[in-house]
Amino acid sequence: MISFEEIICQLILRHNCVIVPHFGGFVAKTISAQIDFEKGQLQAPYKQLLFNRNLMNDDGLVLAEYARVNGFYYQESAEKLLAFVGTLNQDLAEGKQVSIPKLGVFNKDSDGVIRFEQDRHFNFLLSSYGLSGLTFIPNEVVEETPIVQMNPSELAQETIKSSSKLWKYAAAACLLPFAFYSFWIPMKTDVLQSGLISYTDFNPLRGKQVVHYAEKNVSVLDKAYEEAAPIGTQLSTTEPGEVGLYQYDETTVFAVEIPKQEKRQEAQPIATKAAFEYVVGCFSDERNATNFVQKLQGLGFQAHILPGGTLIRVSAGSANTTSEIQAIQSNVSSKGIEGWICKL
Protein backbone atom coordinates (compact mmCIF):
# COMPACT_ATOMS: atom_id res chain seq x y z
CA MET A 1 0.00 0.00 0.00
CA ILE A 2 1.34 3.44 -0.93
CA SER A 3 1.33 5.87 2.04
CA PHE A 4 0.00 9.43 2.10
CA GLU A 5 3.57 10.77 2.37
CA GLU A 6 4.51 9.19 -0.97
CA ILE A 7 1.20 10.27 -2.56
CA ILE A 8 1.82 13.92 -1.57
CA CYS A 9 5.36 13.85 -3.03
CA GLN A 10 4.12 12.34 -6.32
CA LEU A 11 1.41 14.99 -6.64
CA ILE A 12 3.89 17.84 -6.01
CA LEU A 13 5.97 16.49 -8.92
CA ARG A 14 2.97 16.98 -11.25
CA HIS A 15 1.17 19.97 -9.71
CA ASN A 16 2.14 23.39 -8.37
CA CYS A 17 -0.49 23.38 -5.60
CA VAL A 18 -1.32 20.36 -3.41
CA ILE A 19 -3.76 20.71 -0.47
CA VAL A 20 -3.78 18.24 2.42
CA PRO A 21 -7.27 18.58 3.97
CA HIS A 22 -7.36 19.78 7.62
CA PHE A 23 -3.57 20.29 7.62
CA GLY A 24 -2.39 22.82 5.00
CA GLY A 25 -1.32 23.33 1.41
CA PHE A 26 1.98 23.30 -0.49
CA VAL A 27 2.52 25.97 -3.17
CA ALA A 28 5.45 25.43 -5.58
CA LYS A 29 7.56 28.12 -7.26
CA THR A 30 10.15 27.33 -9.94
CA ILE A 31 13.65 28.66 -9.22
CA SER A 32 16.03 29.04 -12.16
CA ALA A 33 19.54 27.59 -12.21
CA GLN A 34 22.12 29.55 -10.21
CA ILE A 35 25.89 29.65 -10.52
CA ASP A 36 28.44 30.91 -7.98
CA PHE A 37 31.83 31.51 -9.61
CA GLU A 38 33.54 32.38 -6.32
CA LYS A 39 32.52 29.16 -4.55
CA GLY A 40 32.56 27.06 -7.71
CA GLN A 41 29.00 25.77 -7.35
CA LEU A 42 26.20 25.26 -9.89
CA GLN A 43 22.62 24.77 -8.62
CA ALA A 44 20.17 23.02 -10.98
CA PRO A 45 16.63 24.45 -11.39
CA TYR A 46 14.26 23.25 -8.68
CA LYS A 47 10.83 23.77 -7.10
CA GLN A 48 10.74 25.91 -3.97
CA LEU A 49 7.90 24.81 -1.68
CA LEU A 50 5.93 27.21 0.53
CA PHE A 51 3.61 25.82 3.24
CA ASN A 52 0.33 27.67 3.86
CA ARG A 53 -1.62 26.60 6.94
CA ASN A 54 -4.78 28.39 5.71
CA LEU A 55 -5.17 26.13 2.63
CA MET A 56 -7.23 23.38 4.32
CA ASN A 57 -10.33 22.95 2.13
CA ASP A 58 -10.52 19.57 0.40
CA ASP A 59 -10.24 19.84 -3.40
CA GLY A 60 -10.39 16.06 -3.86
CA LEU A 61 -6.89 15.73 -5.38
CA VAL A 62 -5.14 13.81 -2.56
CA LEU A 63 -8.15 11.58 -1.80
CA ALA A 64 -8.74 10.69 -5.46
CA GLU A 65 -5.08 9.76 -6.03
CA TYR A 66 -4.89 7.69 -2.81
CA ALA A 67 -8.09 5.79 -3.66
CA ARG A 68 -6.94 5.17 -7.24
CA VAL A 69 -3.47 3.78 -6.56
CA ASN A 70 -4.54 1.65 -3.56
CA GLY A 71 -7.93 0.50 -4.88
CA PHE A 72 -9.92 1.77 -1.85
CA TYR A 73 -13.42 3.17 -1.72
CA TYR A 74 -13.66 6.93 -1.51
CA GLN A 75 -15.19 6.87 2.00
CA GLU A 76 -12.52 4.48 3.28
CA SER A 77 -9.78 6.73 1.85
CA ALA A 78 -11.32 9.77 3.59
CA GLU A 79 -11.23 7.98 6.96
CA LYS A 80 -7.57 7.01 6.51
CA LEU A 81 -6.71 10.62 5.56
CA LEU A 82 -8.38 11.96 8.73
CA ALA A 83 -6.35 9.52 10.83
CA PHE A 84 -3.09 10.54 9.08
CA VAL A 85 -3.73 14.28 9.46
CA GLY A 86 -4.85 13.80 13.08
CA THR A 87 -1.51 12.19 13.93
CA LEU A 88 0.43 15.07 12.34
CA ASN A 89 -1.56 17.74 14.20
CA GLN A 90 -1.25 15.91 17.53
CA ASP A 91 2.54 15.55 17.21
CA LEU A 92 2.89 19.25 16.38
CA ALA A 93 0.64 20.22 19.29
CA GLU A 94 2.88 18.22 21.67
CA GLY A 95 5.93 20.11 20.40
CA LYS A 96 7.36 17.23 18.41
CA GLN A 97 9.22 17.61 15.15
CA VAL A 98 7.37 16.01 12.21
CA SER A 99 9.45 14.82 9.28
CA ILE A 100 8.09 13.65 5.91
CA PRO A 101 10.70 11.91 3.72
CA LYS A 102 11.73 13.83 0.56
CA LEU A 103 9.40 16.70 1.58
CA GLY A 104 10.83 18.37 4.68
CA VAL A 105 10.48 19.02 8.42
CA PHE A 106 7.62 20.70 10.37
CA ASN A 107 8.02 22.49 13.73
CA LYS A 108 5.72 24.63 15.87
CA ASP A 109 7.39 27.69 17.45
CA SER A 110 6.57 29.39 20.74
CA ASP A 111 3.90 31.55 19.04
CA GLY A 112 2.03 28.47 17.78
CA VAL A 113 3.04 29.05 14.13
CA ILE A 114 4.02 25.97 12.10
CA ARG A 115 7.42 26.37 10.41
CA PHE A 116 8.32 24.27 7.38
CA GLU A 117 11.85 23.60 6.10
CA GLN A 118 12.12 21.96 2.68
CA ASP A 119 14.42 18.97 2.04
CA ARG A 120 17.07 20.39 -0.34
CA HIS A 121 18.39 16.94 -1.33
CA PHE A 122 15.27 16.09 -3.38
CA ASN A 123 14.30 18.00 -6.54
CA PHE A 124 10.54 18.18 -7.28
CA LEU A 125 11.00 19.83 -10.72
CA LEU A 126 10.31 17.19 -13.41
CA SER A 127 12.44 18.94 -16.04
CA SER A 128 15.52 18.59 -13.78
CA TYR A 129 14.42 15.49 -11.85
CA GLY A 130 17.43 13.62 -10.44
CA LEU A 131 19.89 16.48 -11.06
CA SER A 132 22.03 17.57 -8.15
CA GLY A 133 24.40 20.48 -7.56
CA LEU A 134 27.68 20.63 -9.46
CA THR A 135 31.00 21.71 -7.96
CA PHE A 136 33.81 23.05 -10.16
CA ILE A 137 37.17 24.75 -9.71
CA PRO A 138 36.90 28.44 -10.60
CA ASN A 139 39.43 29.66 -13.12
CA GLU A 140 41.04 32.85 -11.83
CA VAL A 141 43.26 33.39 -14.89
CA VAL A 142 41.56 35.60 -17.44
CA GLU A 143 43.28 36.01 -20.79
CA GLU A 144 42.49 39.21 -22.59
CA THR A 145 42.32 39.35 -26.37
CA PRO A 146 45.15 41.52 -27.70
CA ILE A 147 44.15 44.68 -29.51
CA VAL A 148 45.63 44.96 -33.00
CA GLN A 149 46.40 48.50 -34.04
CA MET A 150 45.71 49.34 -37.70
CA ASN A 151 46.99 52.34 -39.59
CA PRO A 152 44.49 54.62 -41.42
CA SER A 153 45.23 53.20 -44.88
CA GLU A 154 44.58 49.59 -43.83
CA LEU A 155 41.40 50.67 -42.02
CA ALA A 156 40.11 52.41 -45.17
CA GLN A 157 40.77 49.30 -47.28
CA GLU A 158 38.89 47.08 -44.83
CA THR A 159 35.95 49.52 -44.86
CA ILE A 160 35.81 49.45 -48.69
CA LYS A 161 35.87 45.63 -48.72
CA SER A 162 33.04 45.44 -46.18
CA SER A 163 30.93 47.92 -48.17
CA SER A 164 31.41 45.99 -51.42
CA LYS A 165 30.30 42.73 -49.77
CA LEU A 166 27.23 44.45 -48.34
CA TRP A 167 26.20 45.76 -51.78
CA LYS A 168 26.56 42.28 -53.28
CA TYR A 169 24.25 40.80 -50.66
CA ALA A 170 21.70 43.61 -51.14
CA ALA A 171 21.67 43.15 -54.93
CA ALA A 172 21.17 39.38 -54.54
CA ALA A 173 18.27 39.95 -52.11
CA CYS A 174 16.57 42.32 -54.60
CA LEU A 175 17.00 40.04 -57.63
CA LEU A 176 15.78 36.88 -55.87
CA PRO A 177 12.02 37.84 -55.85
CA PHE A 178 12.15 38.84 -59.55
CA ALA A 179 13.74 35.51 -60.47
CA PHE A 180 11.16 33.57 -58.47
CA TYR A 181 8.07 35.32 -59.87
CA SER A 182 9.40 35.19 -63.44
CA PHE A 183 9.05 31.42 -63.13
CA TRP A 184 5.98 31.29 -60.81
CA ILE A 185 3.54 33.55 -62.67
CA PRO A 186 3.77 31.92 -66.16
CA MET A 187 3.91 28.33 -64.84
CA LYS A 188 1.53 28.37 -61.87
CA THR A 189 -1.15 30.87 -62.93
CA ASP A 190 -3.47 31.33 -65.96
CA VAL A 191 -2.11 34.76 -66.91
CA LEU A 192 -1.01 33.52 -70.37
CA GLN A 193 -4.51 32.18 -71.18
CA SER A 194 -6.65 34.92 -69.66
CA GLY A 195 -4.32 37.88 -70.11
CA LEU A 196 -5.31 39.09 -66.64
CA ILE A 197 -3.21 39.16 -63.47
CA SER A 198 -4.40 39.54 -59.88
CA TYR A 199 -2.56 40.38 -56.67
CA THR A 200 -3.48 36.89 -55.39
CA ASP A 201 -1.27 35.39 -58.13
CA PHE A 202 1.75 36.69 -56.19
CA ASN A 203 0.90 34.49 -53.18
CA PRO A 204 2.68 31.11 -53.63
CA LEU A 205 0.88 29.66 -50.59
CA ARG A 206 -2.61 30.18 -52.02
CA GLY A 207 -4.11 26.93 -53.28
CA LYS A 208 -6.82 26.54 -55.90
CA GLN A 209 -10.24 25.91 -54.46
CA VAL A 210 -11.88 22.80 -55.87
CA VAL A 211 -15.66 23.00 -56.08
CA HIS A 212 -17.53 19.80 -55.21
CA TYR A 213 -21.14 19.25 -56.22
CA ALA A 214 -23.50 16.96 -54.37
CA GLU A 215 -26.19 15.13 -56.32
CA LYS A 216 -29.75 15.53 -55.02
CA ASN A 217 -32.55 13.38 -56.41
CA VAL A 218 -35.86 15.18 -57.03
CA SER A 219 -38.79 13.19 -58.35
CA VAL A 220 -40.61 14.86 -61.26
CA LEU A 221 -44.23 13.76 -61.20
CA ASP A 222 -45.71 15.44 -64.23
CA LYS A 223 -44.60 17.86 -66.95
CA ALA A 224 -47.76 19.83 -67.23
CA TYR A 225 -49.21 23.24 -66.92
CA GLU A 226 -47.65 24.38 -70.23
CA GLU A 227 -49.19 27.76 -69.98
CA ALA A 228 -47.59 31.11 -69.64
CA ALA A 229 -46.76 31.91 -66.04
CA PRO A 230 -44.91 34.79 -64.37
CA ILE A 231 -41.16 34.28 -64.53
CA GLY A 232 -39.60 33.66 -61.11
CA THR A 233 -42.38 31.44 -59.76
CA GLN A 234 -40.85 28.93 -57.32
CA LEU A 235 -42.25 26.01 -55.32
CA SER A 236 -45.79 26.69 -54.18
CA THR A 237 -45.20 24.70 -50.96
CA THR A 238 -42.12 23.94 -48.88
CA GLU A 239 -43.45 21.21 -46.58
CA PRO A 240 -41.54 17.87 -46.88
CA GLY A 241 -43.60 15.14 -48.56
CA GLU A 242 -45.87 17.54 -50.45
CA VAL A 243 -45.97 18.44 -54.15
CA GLY A 244 -45.29 21.94 -55.39
CA LEU A 245 -44.89 23.78 -58.70
CA TYR A 246 -41.53 24.94 -60.07
CA GLN A 247 -41.28 27.56 -62.88
CA TYR A 248 -38.69 26.30 -65.38
CA ASP A 249 -39.19 28.88 -68.18
CA GLU A 250 -41.97 31.03 -69.67
CA THR A 251 -44.03 28.06 -70.91
CA THR A 252 -43.04 25.07 -68.72
CA VAL A 253 -43.99 24.30 -65.11
CA PHE A 254 -42.91 21.14 -63.24
CA ALA A 255 -44.71 19.39 -60.37
CA VAL A 256 -41.99 18.44 -57.85
CA GLU A 257 -42.25 16.37 -54.67
CA ILE A 258 -40.19 17.63 -51.71
CA PRO A 259 -38.28 14.64 -50.19
CA LYS A 260 -38.93 13.84 -46.55
CA GLN A 261 -36.11 14.09 -43.99
CA GLU A 262 -35.61 11.48 -41.33
CA LYS A 263 -35.56 12.78 -37.76
CA ARG A 264 -32.61 11.85 -35.65
CA GLN A 265 -33.27 10.42 -32.25
CA GLU A 266 -31.46 12.27 -29.51
CA ALA A 267 -29.62 10.24 -26.91
CA GLN A 268 -31.47 10.12 -23.61
CA PRO A 269 -29.53 10.46 -20.38
CA ILE A 270 -29.13 7.28 -18.37
CA ALA A 271 -30.67 7.42 -14.91
CA THR A 272 -28.93 5.04 -12.48
CA LYS A 273 -29.73 3.98 -8.95
CA ALA A 274 -27.15 1.46 -7.81
CA ALA A 275 -25.05 0.60 -4.77
CA PHE A 276 -21.67 1.20 -6.46
CA GLU A 277 -20.33 3.70 -8.99
CA TYR A 278 -16.93 3.53 -10.71
CA VAL A 279 -15.81 7.18 -10.76
CA VAL A 280 -13.15 8.03 -13.38
CA GLY A 281 -12.90 11.81 -13.09
CA CYS A 282 -13.92 14.99 -11.26
CA PHE A 283 -14.42 18.26 -13.18
CA SER A 284 -15.20 21.85 -12.31
CA ASP A 285 -16.35 22.64 -15.87
CA GLU A 286 -19.61 20.98 -16.97
CA ARG A 287 -18.58 21.02 -20.65
CA ASN A 288 -15.41 19.01 -19.93
CA ALA A 289 -17.45 16.48 -17.93
CA THR A 290 -20.02 16.13 -20.74
CA ASN A 291 -17.29 15.62 -23.37
CA PHE A 292 -15.68 12.91 -21.20
CA VAL A 293 -19.05 11.13 -20.81
CA GLN A 294 -19.53 11.11 -24.59
CA LYS A 295 -16.02 9.69 -25.04
CA LEU A 296 -16.72 6.87 -22.58
CA GLN A 297 -20.07 6.12 -24.21
CA GLY A 298 -18.28 5.87 -27.54
CA LEU A 299 -16.02 3.18 -25.98
CA GLY A 300 -19.11 1.17 -25.00
CA PHE A 301 -19.45 2.13 -21.31
CA GLN A 302 -22.68 3.19 -19.57
CA ALA A 303 -21.12 6.51 -18.57
CA HIS A 304 -23.07 9.26 -16.82
CA ILE A 305 -22.71 12.20 -14.43
CA LEU A 306 -23.30 11.64 -10.71
CA PRO A 307 -25.47 14.25 -8.95
CA GLY A 308 -24.30 16.16 -5.87
CA GLY A 309 -20.83 17.18 -4.66
CA THR A 310 -18.74 20.31 -5.15
CA LEU A 311 -17.12 18.83 -8.29
CA ILE A 312 -18.87 17.18 -11.24
CA ARG A 313 -18.13 13.46 -10.97
CA VAL A 314 -18.16 11.21 -14.05
CA SER A 315 -18.97 7.49 -13.63
CA ALA A 316 -18.05 4.83 -16.18
CA GLY A 317 -20.72 2.44 -14.92
CA SER A 318 -22.83 1.38 -11.95
CA ALA A 319 -23.51 -1.96 -10.25
CA ASN A 320 -25.34 -3.45 -7.31
CA THR A 321 -22.77 -6.09 -6.31
CA THR A 322 -19.04 -6.09 -5.62
CA SER A 323 -18.29 -8.57 -8.41
CA GLU A 324 -20.11 -6.45 -11.00
CA ILE A 325 -18.31 -3.21 -10.07
CA GLN A 326 -14.95 -5.03 -10.10
CA ALA A 327 -15.74 -6.31 -13.61
CA ILE A 328 -16.45 -2.72 -14.70
CA GLN A 329 -13.16 -1.61 -13.11
CA SER A 330 -11.21 -4.29 -15.00
CA ASN A 331 -12.88 -3.37 -18.32
CA VAL A 332 -12.21 0.35 -17.87
CA SER A 333 -8.56 -0.26 -16.85
CA SER A 334 -8.02 -2.27 -20.05
CA LYS A 335 -8.79 0.94 -21.99
CA GLY A 336 -6.04 2.82 -20.11
CA ILE A 337 -8.49 4.74 -17.85
CA GLU A 338 -8.11 4.63 -14.07
CA GLY A 339 -10.64 5.54 -11.38
CA TRP A 340 -11.98 4.52 -7.98
CA ILE A 341 -15.04 2.71 -6.57
CA CYS A 342 -17.63 4.96 -4.90
CA LYS A 343 -20.08 3.30 -2.54
CA LEU A 344 -23.43 5.11 -2.44
N, C-alpha and C positions, 0 to 999 in steps of 0.2 A: 504493500500500500504506500502510495506517495504522500508524504506529510504536507501540512500547510506551509511549512517553511520553504520546502522545495517548490511548491506551487506558486508562492509569492515571487520567488526569484525568477522562475520561468516567465511569469507574466510581466515583470519589469523589463525583461529582455525584449519583449514584443510591444510593450505599451509605455507611454510616458506618464501615465497616472494610474496607480493601482490603489484602491481603497479597501482596507481591512475593516469590515463592519464592527462598530463598538470599540475600535482601538485607535485608528488614525489612517491617514493616507500618505503615499509616497509620490512625490512629484519629481520627475527627472528633467535635467537640463544638460544638453550636450556641450562639453568643453573641448575646444580645439586642441590640437597637438601643441606642446610647448617645448622649447629648447633653451637650455642654460649653458652658454659657451664657457662661462667661468668655472662652473662645477663639472662640466662635461656630461650633462645628463639630458636625455630626450624622453619626454613623456608622451605616450600615445594618446589619441583622443579617447575620451571616456564619458560616461554618464555620471553627473553629480546628482546625488539624491538628497532631497529636502523632505523632512518629516513634518506633517501638519496634523496636529491633534484634533483639529476641528472638522476634518474630513472623515466623518463616521457613518454617513448614510450609505446603506447597502445599494450598490448599482448592479448586483448580480454577477459581476465578473469573476470574483474569487470562488463563489459557490458553484457557479456553472462549470468552471474548469475542474474543481475538485470532484464534483459528481461525475463528470465525463471520464476523467482518467482513472477513477477508482470504481466506476460502475455502481455508485450508490444512488438511492432515491434522493430527490431534492430536499425533502424534509429531514431525512437522516443526515445529510451533509450540513444542513443548517444547525442541527443539534451539536454535531462535532465541532463546528466553527465556534459556537458559543462557549463550549468547554475549553477550546484552545485559547480564545481571547480572554476568558475569565482567568485562566492560569497566568497569562502575561500581566494583566492588570493587578492581580493579587501579589505577584512577586515584586512589581514596581511599588505598590503601596507599602510593602514591608521593607523597602529600601534596598532590595536586592538588585544586582546588575543582571539584565536580561540580554543574552547574546543569541543572535540568529546567524547560523553559518552562511558565509558569502555576502550577507547583507550588512551587518554591523552590530553595534552595542547600544542598549538603551539604559539610561540612568535617570532617576528623579532627584533634582536638587532640593535644597532646603526650602525654596519657595513653592515646591510642588509642581514645577515645570519639568516635563520629560525632555531630556537631552538625547540626541541621536548622533552617533559618530559612525560614518560609513567605513566599511572594510575596503581599504585601498588596494588590496591584493587581488581583487576580483573585478573585472571590467564587464559592465552590463551593456556596453554599446556593441550591437551585432556587427557593425562594419569593422570594428577592431577587436572582435572577440578573440581572446587568447593571447593578445599582444601585451607585452610587459614593457617596463622602462628600459631604455638603452643607455649604457655608460660608455663614453669615449674619452680619449685623451685630447684635450684642446691643443691646437697648434698655435703657439705664440709667435712663430716666425711669419711675418707678412712680407712677401716680396712685391715690390712696387714695379710696375711696368715702366721701363725707361722712356723718356720723352725724346723723340728724335727731332732735332732742329732742322728746318728746311729753309733754304734761302728764297728770296722773292721770285726768282726765275723758275725754280722747280715748283713752287707753289702755284704759279700762274699756269704752268703746263698741266699740272694735275687738275686744276679747275676746268681747263679747256677740255680735257679728256672726259671728265665727269659730265660736262654739259653735252658733249657729242653723244655719249651713251644715252642720256636722258631723252634727247630728241629722237634717237632711233626707236626707243621704246614707245614714245608718244605717237610716232608715225605708224608703227605696227598696230597699236591699239585703235587708231582711226581707220586703218584700211581693213581690219578684220571684219567689222560689220558689213562693209560694202561687198567683200568677197563672199560672205555667207549668203546675203540676200540676193546676190546675182545668180546664185545657184538655186536658192529656195523658191523665189517667186515664180520663175518659169517652170520648175519641175513639180512643185507641190501645190500650185494654185491654178485656176482656170483663166488667168489673165490673157493668155494667148488666144483662147477660144472666144471669150466674151469681150475682150478689149477694155474691160473695166477692172479697176483695182480699188480695194478697200483697205482701211487701216487695220482691219482684223487679219488681212493676209500677212502682216508683219509679225504676227504672234505665232511662233513655231510650236507652242504648247496647245494651241486650239485644235481640237479634233473635229472632224465632220460629224454632224448629227445625222444618224440613220433613222428614218421615219418607218415605224412598223404599223401595219394596218391589221386590225382584228376583224374577222369575218362575222357577221351577224345575220342569222337566217330570219327572214320575214316572209310569212306565208301570204301570197296574193290570192285572194278568193275569187275575184271577178273583175275583169277589165270591162267596165261599163261606164255609164253616165258620160257618153261621148258628146257632151254638150258644152257649149262655151261657159266658162266659169271664171270668176275673178282670179287673176294671177296672184299667187302668194297664199292661196288657201292651203292650210295644213290639216293635220288630223282633227276630225271633229270631236274625238273623245280621246282621253289619255289614260283611261282606267285599264289595268292589265286584264287580258282575257276578252275584251270587247273589240268590236270592229269599227274602224273609223275610215274617213275618206281622205286621200292624199292627192293634192293637185300636182300632176306631173308637168303638163304644159297647158296651152290655151284650150285644147279640145279633148284632153284625156284625163280621167280621174280614176284612181285605183282604190279598191276596198281592201284595207290592210288590217290584219288581226294583231293586236299588241300581245307579245308573249308574256305568259305569267312568270313571276319570280318566286322561287321557293324561299320560304322563311327559315331562317336559321334558328335553331333552338339554343337558347342561352343556358350555360351551365349553372345549375342550381347549387347553392352552398350546401355542404354536408353537415347536418346537425348530429352531434355525437353525445352520448351519455354513457360513459364507460368508467371502469374502476381505475384504469391506467392509461396514461398518455405518454408517447415517446417524443419528447420535446427536442428539436434540433436547432433552435435559434430563438434569440430574443431581439426585438427591434424597437427603436424609438420612432421610426418613420413607418407609417401604415403602407405607403407605396412599396417600400422595400420588402415588407412582410408579405404583401399580396403577390409580388413578383416571385418570391421564393416558394410560395404555395403553388403557383402555377408551374414552376419548374419541377417540383416534387410530383405533382399530378401528372406531368408529362412523362416521368419515370415510372408511373404505375402505382404510386402510393396514394392512400386515402388521406391526403394532407388537408389541414384546415387550421384556422386560427382559434386559439383558446381564449375564452372571455375572462375578464378580470386581470388584476395585476397592474403595476406601474409601467411595465414594458409589454409589448405585443409579442406573445409567445406563439411560435409556429410548431404544430405537431405533425409528425409524419404518419401517424396512425394511432388508433385506440384499441383497447382490448379489455376483456373482463377477467382474464386469468393471467397468472404469471407466465405460463408457457407461451401463451399467445403474444404477450408483449415482448418476450425474449426473442420469439421468431421474427417479429417486426424489427427489433434491434439488430439482429443478425443480417436481415435483408437490406436494411438501410446502410449498415457498415460496409457491406459488399460493394455499394456504390460510391464509397469514399466519403460518406457523410457521417459525422459523429454527433451524438446527443446524449440525453440522460432520461431516465424513467421517472415520470411524475405520477405520484399516487394521489388520486382525487379523494 
